Amino acid sequence: MLKTTVVGSYPKPLWLSNPFGAFFGGWRLETKVLREGQDDATLLAIGDQERAGIDVISDGEQRRDNFVYYFTRRLKGFDFNRLARKRLRGSNREFDAPRIVGAIERSGPIAVDDVRFLRAATRRGIRMAAPGPMTIVDTSHDQHYGGDERALAMDLAAAINLELKDWERAGCDIVQVDEPAFTRYPERVRDWGIEALNRCFEGIGAKTTVHVCYGYPIDGPKVREHGYEVLLPFLNESRVDQISLECAAPRLDPSVVKLCGHKEVLFGLIDIGSRHAENPAELARRIRDALRYITPDRLWLAPDCGLVLLDRSLARAKLRALSEAARIARGEIGLGAAAIEEEVP
C-alpha cells in the first residue's frame, strides 16, 4: 500500500548533458563514448532512486535528449531535416517541429534495450514511459494526413503499442504513456484521444499508466485553462489502470483523487518547480487527506512530473522526502488498523 514511484525522467549528470538537455539537446560526450556515458548515468539514476527508497523506479531517461523526439526520430514518416515553425500547445512559445511526410510506422525497437538494461540493473519494480499520440501530434507538423488528426493519432498509437508490447516482454512491470496535451484539448480527448490511448495499451498485460500534467515550469506561469474535472470523466472510461496527476504545484485539494473513479492514482506530491525539498510531515498530511477519498491500495505517491530540470542533489532530497512521507503514512495506517482490531469483540 502507498507505494512510491517516479513519473519518468531524472536529472542528467553535468558531464553528460547541459542542464536543459531534455529540451534542446546538448550531449557533452563524443559519439564514440556517448553510449557508455549514458549507461553510467543510468546506473547513477537507478542508485539514487533505490537509496532514496523508491519502490518502483525508472531508468531516469538518461539516453533521451528530448522525450518526444527520442521516439519520433525512430519512426517512419517523420522528417527532421526540414523543420516547420509551430506554437506549443496553444501557448506563445514557438519551436521548430519535425514534419510528418509519410505514413507513421514503427520499423524496429526504440527503447527496448533501455528496458533490458534497467531490468538487469535492479530487483525493484520498473516503469518506462512513452509520449502519447496527442502529444506527438501537437509537437509535429502534419503534411501527410491532410489534417485528419484522428487518423494520424491512431497510426501513432499502433506504433506505440508495438513498442510497449516489447517493453512488457523485456520485463517492464508498468508501461506508461505521457499525455500533457490532454489538459489543453479536452474536446480532442473526447473525440479521439481516449480511443488512441486505448489503442496504445491494446493487448498489454502489464500495469498501464497515463500521465497528465500542465507542462514543465519554463517560460513563465503554467496554463491551466481546463481543470481535471473536465478531463477525468473521459479517462475513467479508458482501459488504463493508473492515472498520474500533477497535484502539488497547482496546490490542488487532495479530494481530486475521488474524480478518478476506480482507477489507481499516482498522486503528485513533489513540486518540480520549487527549489527546496518538501517537508515529509506535510506530505504525510496530504496523504492522510487524500485517503479520505481513496483506499490506500489504489493510492500511489509520486512527483508531479519528471525530475529532469532539477539539480541532482535536490532531486535526491525530494525523493527522500517522498519516501519518508510514505513511511509515516504507512505507519499511521498500521496503527489505525491495529486499534480497530483491538476493539472488535
ABEGO torsion letter per residue (X at the ends): XGBBBBAGBBBBBAAABBAAAAAAEGBABBAAAAAAAAAAAAAAAAAAAAAAGBABBBAGGAABABAAAAAAAABBGBBAABBBBBBBGGBABBBBBBBBABBBBBABBAAAAAAAAAAAABABBBBBBBBBAAAAAAABBBAAAGGBAAAAAAAAAAAAAAAAAAAAAAGBABBBBBBAAAAABAAAAAAAAAAAAAAAABGBABBBBBBBBAEBBBGEBBBBABBAAAAAAAAAABABABBBBBAAAAGBBAAAAAAAEABBBBBBABBAABABBBBAAAAAAAAAAAAAABBAAABBBBBABBAAABBAAAAAAAAAAAAAAAAAAAAAAAAAAAAAAAABX
